[in-house]
């Protein structure tokens, strides 16, 4: 049994260690203006970031505007250190908000057969929609069982 566990650790460790990290929306090595245009286009398109909240969308757009004013047509390296820090902080805000929104907006499809039917249908939901459905289902089951989970807001 110990050999089998060791074998699995040796075989799976490289796969876990080299798992592809999600690409950040804004990267320091890339030209800022082209990146911000892509981000704004993806925000308006409604597919890549379909699960972003209105307040997060406003925060991202405000940060992009501040970064655009600071960088202009130049690059970050030419900015004074204090401005560079401000741009970096805005970049971190944009990357963190959009990375979460992209993960929540990922579409997952399953083929399922309805009860009483042999016909399979494809049902697609975003990760966030699935989480909301699970939370609502758990809340409903709790209320049907008369448990403490029946309260709204848990």
C-alpha positions as CSV (number, residue, x, y, z in Angstrom):
1,X,0.0,0.0,0.0
2,X,2.9,2.3,0.8
3,X,4.4,1.8,-2.6
4,X,1.1,2.5,-4.3
5,X,0.8,5.8,-2.4
6,X,4.3,6.8,-3.2
7,X,3.8,5.9,-6.9
8,X,0.7,8.1,-7.0
9,X,2.5,11.0,-5.3
10,X,5.4,10.8,-7.8
11,X,3.2,10.6,-10.8
12,X,0.7,13.2,-9.8
13,X,3.0,15.8,-8.2
14,X,4.3,17.1,-11.6
15,X,0.8,17.5,-12.9
16,X,-0.2,19.5,-9.8
17,X,3.0,21.5,-9.8
18,X,2.7,22.5,-13.4
19,X,-1.0,23.0,-13.6
20,X,-1.7,26.0,-15.8
21,X,-2.4,29.1,-13.8
22,X,-5.2,31.3,-15.1
23,X,-4.0,34.1,-17.3
24,X,-4.2,37.5,-15.7
25,X,-6.3,40.1,-17.5
26,X,-3.5,42.8,-17.1
27,X,0.1,41.8,-17.3
28,X,3.0,44.2,-16.6
29,X,5.1,42.9,-19.6
30,X,2.3,43.7,-22.1
31,X,1.4,47.1,-23.5
32,X,-1.3,48.6,-21.2
33,X,-3.5,50.3,-23.8
34,X,-4.1,47.1,-25.8
35,X,-4.8,45.1,-22.6
36,X,-7.3,47.6,-21.3
37,X,-9.2,47.7,-24.6
38,X,-9.5,43.9,-24.4
39,X,-10.7,44.0,-20.8
40,X,-13.3,46.7,-21.6
41,X,-14.4,44.7,-24.7
42,X,-14.8,41.6,-22.6
43,X,-16.7,43.5,-19.9
44,X,-19.2,44.8,-22.5
45,X,-19.4,41.5,-24.3
46,X,-21.0,39.9,-21.3
47,X,-19.7,36.4,-21.8
48,X,-16.2,36.2,-20.2
49,X,-17.3,38.2,-17.1
50,X,-21.0,37.4,-17.1
51,X,-21.1,37.0,-13.3
52,X,-19.4,40.2,-12.3
53,X,-21.5,42.4,-10.1
54,X,-22.4,46.0,-11.0
55,X,-20.3,47.4,-8.2
56,X,-17.2,45.3,-9.2
57,X,-17.7,46.4,-12.8
58,X,-17.6,50.0,-11.7
59,X,-14.5,49.4,-9.6
60,X,-12.7,47.8,-12.5
61,X,-13.7,50.6,-14.9
62,X,-12.6,53.3,-12.5
63,X,-9.3,51.5,-11.9
64,X,-8.7,51.2,-15.7
65,X,-9.5,54.9,-16.1
66,X,-7.0,55.9,-13.4
67,X,-4.4,53.6,-14.9
68,X,-5.0,55.0,-18.4
69,X,-4.6,58.6,-17.2
70,X,-1.4,57.7,-15.4
71,X,0.2,55.7,-18.2
72,X,-1.1,57.6,-21.2
73,X,0.6,56.4,-24.4
74,X,3.8,55.6,-22.5
75,X,4.6,52.7,-20.2
76,X,4.8,52.1,-16.5
77,X,8.6,52.1,-16.3
78,X,8.7,55.8,-17.2
79,X,6.5,56.8,-14.3
80,X,7.7,58.2,-11.0
81,X,7.9,55.6,-8.2
82,X,4.8,56.8,-6.3
83,X,2.7,56.8,-9.5
84,X,4.1,53.4,-10.4
85,X,2.8,52.0,-7.1
86,X,-0.6,53.5,-7.7
87,X,-0.8,51.8,-11.1
88,X,0.4,48.6,-9.6
89,X,-2.3,48.7,-6.9
90,X,-5.0,49.3,-9.5
91,X,-3.6,46.5,-11.6
92,X,-3.8,44.1,-8.7
93,X,-7.4,45.2,-8.0
94,X,-8.4,44.7,-11.7
95,X,-6.7,41.3,-11.8
96,X,-8.2,40.0,-8.6
97,X,-11.8,41.1,-9.4
98,X,-11.7,39.9,-13.0
99,X,-10.0,36.6,-12.2
100,X,-12.8,35.7,-9.7
101,X,-15.5,36.9,-12.2
102,X,-14.0,34.8,-14.9
103,X,-14.0,31.7,-12.7
104,X,-17.6,32.3,-11.6
105,X,-18.6,32.9,-15.2
106,X,-17.2,29.6,-16.5
107,X,-19.9,27.6,-18.2
108,X,-20.4,23.9,-17.2
109,X,-22.6,21.7,-19.3
110,X,-24.0,18.3,-18.5
111,X,-26.1,15.8,-20.4
112,X,-28.9,14.5,-18.2
113,X,-32.0,12.3,-18.7
114,X,-35.2,13.6,-17.2
115,X,-37.2,11.4,-14.9
116,X,-39.5,9.2,-17.1
117,X,-37.7,10.0,-20.3
118,X,-34.9,8.3,-22.3
119,X,-34.1,11.6,-24.1
120,X,-31.0,13.3,-22.7
121,X,-30.9,17.1,-22.7
122,X,-27.9,19.4,-22.2
123,X,-28.1,21.8,-19.4
124,X,-25.5,24.6,-19.1
125,X,-25.0,26.8,-16.1
126,X,-22.2,29.0,-14.9
127,X,-20.3,28.1,-11.8
128,X,-22.0,30.9,-9.8
129,X,-25.4,29.8,-11.0
130,X,-24.7,26.2,-9.8
131,X,-23.6,27.5,-6.4
132,X,-26.7,29.7,-6.1
133,X,-28.9,26.7,-7.0
134,X,-27.1,24.5,-4.5
135,X,-27.5,27.2,-1.8
136,X,-31.2,27.7,-2.6
137,X,-31.7,23.9,-2.6
138,X,-30.0,23.5,0.8
139,X,-32.0,26.4,2.2
140,X,-35.3,24.9,0.9
141,X,-34.4,21.4,2.3
142,X,-33.6,23.0,5.7
143,X,-36.9,24.8,5.7
144,X,-38.8,21.6,4.8
145,X,-37.1,19.8,7.7
146,X,-37.7,22.7,10.1
147,X,-34.0,23.1,10.8
148,X,-32.0,26.1,11.6
149,X,-30.9,26.5,8.0
150,X,-34.4,27.8,7.1
151,X,-33.4,31.3,8.1
152,X,-32.8,33.8,5.2
153,X,-29.2,34.9,5.0
154,X,-27.4,31.7,6.0
